[in-house]
């Protein structure tokens, strides 16, 4: 078992003003025998006050690796147009089980990816909801549904994952206009894997006017690429010799780089050798894995010729010959209703080479470190000839990553201080849309021999995580929308490894918080927990 790195920080506690402290339960032998149902501080999906109907698309107890299949049929009692469609998943599990990764496709298009919490003996339940209005073009007609949630149930791992998924369709009405979506959402055809790449083709409508790419992408669970942000070169002797910790996800069209993005450094609920760090609340995004998004409109005019075009999703930084990445791409396509044929061209194209430096120390069994700094940028302009005239689009994207990973001899203490920034600016005529994503980890995990129990180890994790975004829209220089979000995790957990369950003496404290501000008002929700039970539940606005 390796001491998986997680970044050095001192544990801080959010000061939440008027909250009176709750009395925490004393440390049990292992609070995994029971803990509160997992929750996140994120807000529920806002829905209109109009009639709605529900359609169940999944009801299954996942025991093995067999995919669950069903057929979605649009709700007869709530025919479109719809103002909003909300995906709601209810899960429950009890006994002993690892965290598992799952995803759902509708009509071959990925619409949801998730990881599951590790259960208690008495059992837990949790909910996830997501606005899936962007997939309305798929939902207007019957579609095949596939959910994959690989699981192992035997005498040791007893937890069956019981999952129910429904789609809630909200009709239009006063204050609830029809959702504005693409004309079509398409999966790639003829998909194949080439190491960490996924390759397929798409034939776009001849009257395509706008094109967005979407990719659900994560390092697969269970291997070193799950922990790609703490990779180190083989010369260091580090337990995951995957080279540099920098990863990037490219989208290529017909062999040309058309989009770049940074993957998010997910931590699942069994991650970093300390499941007690995630009881009861998971790390940001763990229950609702967000897709990467790419504006590919500069290529729309070229790709609307009625011919198949190759789309490739390439994960930069993965060692040659190694896979370990899950990628599910789709295309959101807008068409010109008054034209049968659009056309266009790329007018300027600049994709800088990756600039990266790795300062490396260490050898097998000794202390070591990897200090990484990396950046890359892209600027592509193009136009599409439409019935409304020539529409010009310029896409600019800038990526940067800084990472300081240090470990002691034998990886007895592993620290990480890393940050990522992904800035996108899309200019279409007089409209400028800016998306600024920043996220980071800082903390440590220690893995030291227990003072009195032979062959046992004290495992301690101390970690801070932040996930921030700012999205704004300006028209003719005037800001018409500006929204900020921030989700944070601050926690410390410890347990004794390699002893019977009744001797693990696990403890854990955590505070998770989600904030939004700007256009549309504010939201601020924080949850604090001690030894698996919530002690504070605070709303500021």
Order of alpha helices (4+ residues) and beta strands (2+ residues): beta-beta-beta-beta-beta-beta-alpha-beta-beta-beta-beta-beta-beta-beta-beta-beta-alpha-beta-beta-beta-beta-beta-beta-beta-beta-beta-beta-beta-beta-beta
